[in-house]
Amino acid sequence: MAYYPHPIIAREGWPFLGGSVALALLVTYGGGSLAWSLPFWLVALFVLQFFRDPPREVPGNDKSVLSPADGRIVVIEPAHDPWLNRESLKISVFMNVFNVHSNRSPIDGEVIKRWYHPGKFVNADLDKASTENERNALQLRTADGLEITCVQVAGLIARRILCYAEPGDKLVRGQRYGFIRFGSRVDLYLPKDVRVNVGVGEKVRATSTILAELP
């Protein structure tokens, strides 16, 4: 996978942004009043903020597990990793429609395997979303042989999970590898003996926040 730099506005958003701005211009210059055109400009502004994709400084070292998404921590608990079939520590980040939805690699590592599972679109804030919703999972392995699973989960409004990483790709911490449109969550399944740096309810930022430290 070629490294994709941060373009400020995510490439996935250009068709939506272009369409919403074109519609707002059409209403504005088509003889409509300001009252008629204002809602269309508000929609265009919402699309612009949703698809923002700002660059981030990469903190920590190769033991640091960075947040793969902007949002709020909704789960930190021991859990069974259904992809690697082992016991793990699960950390889940919920993204609402006002968060940046670009997903970044949490660690330096190689993509060993990728799974896609179709499913429902229940509220991603609910824990059952991890097992019932549409999701895309990556198995990542560090140079030391430690493995984690990073799972993109669709939400109530999200209807499209985009993942550009494939088995054999090597990702670096903070590298952009995917995008989820319009509200969702990301689940991380980590080794049980990681040191966690965040708490439930805490707001985190993709790349900028160190969620945990690998042993």
C-alpha positions as CSV (number, residue, x, y, z in Angstrom):
1,M,0.0,0.0,0.0
2,A,1.5,3.4,-1.0
3,Y,1.8,5.8,1.8
4,Y,-1.1,8.3,1.6
5,P,-0.3,11.7,3.0
6,H,-2.7,13.9,5.0
7,P,-4.5,16.1,2.5
8,I,-6.4,18.3,5.1
9,I,-9.7,17.2,3.4
10,A,-10.0,13.5,3.0
11,R,-10.1,12.3,-0.6
12,E,-13.2,10.2,0.2
13,G,-15.1,13.5,0.9
14,W,-14.5,15.4,-2.4
15,P,-17.5,13.9,-4.2
16,F,-19.8,14.8,-1.2
17,L,-18.2,18.2,-0.7
18,G,-18.4,19.0,-4.4
19,G,-22.0,17.9,-4.7
20,S,-23.1,19.8,-1.6
21,V,-21.4,23.1,-2.6
22,A,-22.7,22.8,-6.2
23,L,-26.2,22.3,-4.9
24,A,-25.8,25.3,-2.5
25,L,-24.6,27.5,-5.4
26,L,-27.4,26.4,-7.6
27,V,-30.0,27.4,-5.0
28,T,-28.2,30.6,-4.2
29,Y,-27.9,31.8,-7.8
30,G,-31.1,30.2,-9.0
31,G,-33.2,33.0,-7.6
32,G,-33.7,31.6,-4.1
33,S,-33.7,33.8,-1.1
34,L,-31.1,33.6,1.6
35,A,-33.5,31.7,3.8
36,W,-33.8,29.0,1.1
37,S,-30.1,28.7,0.4
38,L,-28.8,28.9,4.0
39,P,-29.7,25.2,4.9
40,F,-27.8,24.0,1.8
41,W,-24.7,26.0,2.9
42,L,-25.0,24.5,6.4
43,V,-25.1,21.0,4.9
44,A,-22.0,21.9,2.8
45,L,-20.3,23.2,6.0
46,F,-21.1,19.9,7.8
47,V,-19.7,17.9,5.0
48,L,-16.5,20.0,5.0
49,Q,-16.0,19.5,8.8
50,F,-16.8,15.7,8.6
51,F,-14.2,15.0,6.0
52,R,-11.4,17.0,7.5
53,D,-8.2,15.0,7.8
54,P,-5.6,17.0,9.7
55,P,-2.0,15.8,10.0
56,R,-0.9,14.8,13.5
57,E,2.4,14.5,15.4
58,V,3.3,10.9,16.2
59,P,4.2,10.6,19.9
60,G,5.9,7.8,21.9
61,N,8.0,4.9,20.6
62,D,7.6,1.5,19.0
63,K,6.0,0.2,22.2
64,S,3.2,2.8,22.1
65,V,-0.3,1.9,20.9
66,L,-1.8,5.0,19.4
67,S,-5.5,5.7,19.0
68,P,-6.7,4.6,15.6
69,A,-9.5,7.1,15.6
70,D,-10.8,10.4,17.1
71,G,-13.6,9.9,19.6
72,R,-14.5,8.7,23.1
73,I,-13.4,5.6,24.9
74,V,-16.5,3.4,25.5
75,V,-14.9,0.1,26.5
76,I,-11.8,-1.1,28.3
77,E,-12.2,-4.7,29.4
78,P,-10.8,-8.2,29.1
79,A,-12.4,-9.8,26.1
80,H,-12.1,-12.7,23.7
81,D,-10.5,-11.7,20.4
82,P,-12.8,-13.5,17.8
83,W,-10.3,-12.9,15.0
84,L,-7.2,-14.4,16.6
85,N,-9.2,-16.7,19.0
86,R,-7.4,-15.7,22.1
87,E,-8.0,-13.8,25.3
88,S,-7.1,-10.1,25.1
89,L,-7.7,-6.6,26.4
90,K,-10.3,-4.7,24.4
91,I,-10.3,-0.9,23.9
92,S,-13.1,0.7,21.9
93,V,-13.2,4.2,20.5
94,F,-16.7,5.5,19.5
95,M,-16.8,8.2,16.8
96,N,-19.7,10.6,16.4
97,V,-20.5,12.6,13.3
98,F,-18.4,15.5,14.5
99,N,-15.2,13.5,14.9
100,V,-12.5,13.0,12.3
101,H,-13.2,9.7,10.6
102,S,-9.9,9.0,9.1
103,N,-8.4,5.8,10.6
104,R,-4.7,5.6,11.5
105,S,-2.5,2.6,12.3
106,P,-2.1,2.2,16.1
107,I,1.4,0.5,15.8
108,D,4.4,-0.1,13.6
109,G,3.7,-3.5,12.1
110,E,3.0,-5.7,9.2
111,V,-0.6,-6.6,8.1
112,I,-0.7,-10.4,8.5
113,K,-4.4,-10.9,7.7
114,R,-7.5,-9.0,6.8
115,W,-11.1,-10.0,7.4
116,Y,-14.4,-8.5,6.3
117,H,-17.7,-9.4,7.9
118,P,-21.1,-8.1,6.7
119,G,-23.6,-7.2,9.4
120,K,-26.1,-4.9,10.9
121,F,-25.9,-1.1,11.5
122,V,-27.0,-0.7,15.1
123,N,-25.7,2.3,17.2
124,A,-21.9,1.9,17.3
125,D,-22.0,3.3,20.9
126,L,-23.5,-0.1,22.0
127,D,-21.2,-2.9,22.8
128,K,-23.2,-5.4,20.7
129,A,-22.0,-3.4,17.6
130,S,-18.7,-5.2,17.9
131,T,-20.3,-8.6,17.1
132,E,-23.4,-7.7,15.1
133,N,-22.4,-4.7,12.8
134,E,-20.6,-4.7,9.5
135,R,-16.8,-4.7,10.3
136,N,-13.4,-5.0,8.8
137,A,-10.5,-6.4,10.9
138,L,-6.7,-6.2,10.5
139,Q,-4.2,-8.5,12.2
140,L,-1.0,-6.5,12.8
141,R,2.3,-7.9,14.0
142,T,5.2,-5.9,15.4
143,A,8.9,-6.5,14.7
144,D,9.0,-8.2,18.1
145,G,6.3,-10.6,17.1
146,L,3.5,-9.1,19.2
147,E,0.1,-9.1,17.6
148,I,-3.0,-6.9,17.8
149,T,-6.3,-6.8,16.0
150,C,-7.7,-3.5,14.8
151,V,-11.4,-3.6,13.8
152,Q,-13.3,-0.9,11.9
153,V,-17.0,-1.2,12.9
154,A,-19.9,0.5,11.0
155,G,-22.5,2.4,13.0
156,L,-26.1,3.4,12.8
157,I,-25.6,6.0,10.1
158,A,-22.3,4.7,8.7
159,R,-22.8,2.6,5.6
160,R,-19.3,2.3,4.1
161,I,-16.1,1.0,5.6
162,L,-13.0,1.8,3.6
163,C,-9.7,0.0,4.2
164,Y,-6.7,0.3,2.0
165,A,-4.3,-2.0,3.8
166,E,-3.7,-5.6,2.6
167,P,-1.8,-8.6,3.9
168,G,1.9,-7.9,3.5
169,D,1.7,-4.2,3.8
170,K,3.9,-2.6,6.5
171,L,2.3,0.3,8.4
172,V,3.9,2.9,10.6
173,R,2.2,4.5,13.6
174,G,-0.2,7.2,12.6
175,Q,-0.3,6.1,8.9
176,R,-3.7,6.5,7.4
177,Y,-5.1,3.2,6.3
178,G,-8.9,3.7,6.1
179,F,-12.0,5.7,6.6
180,I,-15.6,5.1,7.9
181,R,-18.3,7.4,6.7
182,F,-20.8,9.0,9.1
183,G,-20.4,7.6,12.6
184,S,-18.8,4.4,13.8
185,R,-16.3,2.8,16.2
186,V,-12.9,1.1,16.2
187,D,-12.1,-1.9,18.5
188,L,-8.6,-2.8,19.4
189,Y,-7.8,-6.3,20.8
190,L,-4.4,-6.0,22.6
191,P,-2.2,-8.5,24.5
192,K,-3.6,-8.9,28.1
193,D,-0.4,-7.5,29.7
194,V,-0.4,-4.1,28.1
195,R,-0.3,-1.0,30.3
196,V,-3.4,1.1,29.6
197,N,-3.0,4.9,29.6
198,V,-6.7,6.0,29.2
199,G,-10.0,5.6,30.9
200,V,-13.6,5.0,29.9
201,G,-15.3,8.2,28.8
202,E,-12.0,9.9,27.9
203,K,-11.9,11.8,24.6
204,V,-9.0,10.7,22.4
205,R,-7.5,11.8,19.1
206,A,-6.2,9.6,16.3
207,T,-2.4,9.3,16.4
208,S,-2.0,12.0,19.1
209,T,-3.3,9.9,22.0
210,I,-1.3,6.9,23.4
211,L,-3.9,4.4,24.5
212,A,-1.5,1.8,25.9
213,E,2.1,0.5,26.0
214,L,3.1,-2.9,24.8
215,P,5.1,-5.2,27.1
